[in-house]
Amino acid sequence: MQLLQHRANAHVTVEEIARRTRVSRDFIVNLEEGNYAKLPADQFCLWEIERLCFEYDIDPEPIKELFEQESRAAGRETGSLLATPASRADSAAGRNVLAPMGLATEEDSAHSLYSLPGLFIGILVVAILVLVASAFFYQQSQRNKPTTTHTQPQMDVAQHIKPRRPPLDLLQIPTN
């Protein structure tokens, strides 16, 4: 593959380009040497080829086309991350199976879990759950607090009773 020549022209090592692009060293080596049996799905390889081409400052389209030709010649399937019989037929007929960057096509987006109404409903459900949980914990914290009323402070009984002197005739004074 031409990527080896482009890396040599850029005067960078495999380790350096792997660090810069965050592409694994083994992937770069296998891609440059044409070890297609050791490479992941073609769509993933195409994404990584774009990253490498960006780093080498070259147009990725000719490299991607060459990769797809060599990959097909090596007996690999191209076009999708998860090849199904329908996607294999579409790929063989030359139809684009996946939109750019691996996203679903417009036909599939209506059935996507990430459609806008589904996302809105999911966010709404999470918000309601958070509100219910916070109300529950607030109620529990209020039950555990001692209740305090805002009345006048209670006075001691001794403050309400004014001491009186008993009459002298009630007191028995011992006589000697």
Sequence and secondary structure as in RCSB ss.txt:
>XXXX:A:sequence
MQLLQHRANAHVTVEEIARRTRVSRDFIVNLEEGNYAKLPADQFCLWEIERLCFEYDIDPEPIKELFEQESRAAG
RETGSLLATPASRADSAAGRNVLAPMGLATEEDSAHSLYSLPGLFIGILVVAILVLVASAFFYQQSQRNKPTTTH
TQPQMDVAQHIKPRRPPLDLLQIPTN
>XXXX:A:secstr
 THHHHHHHTT  HHHHHHHHT  HHHHHHHHHT GGGS  HHHHHHHHHHHHHHHTS HHHHHHHHHHHHHHTT
   S SS  HHHHHHHHTT   S GGG   HHHHTT TT HHHHHHHHHHHHHHHHHHHHHHHHHHHHHS     
S     HHHHS      GGGS     
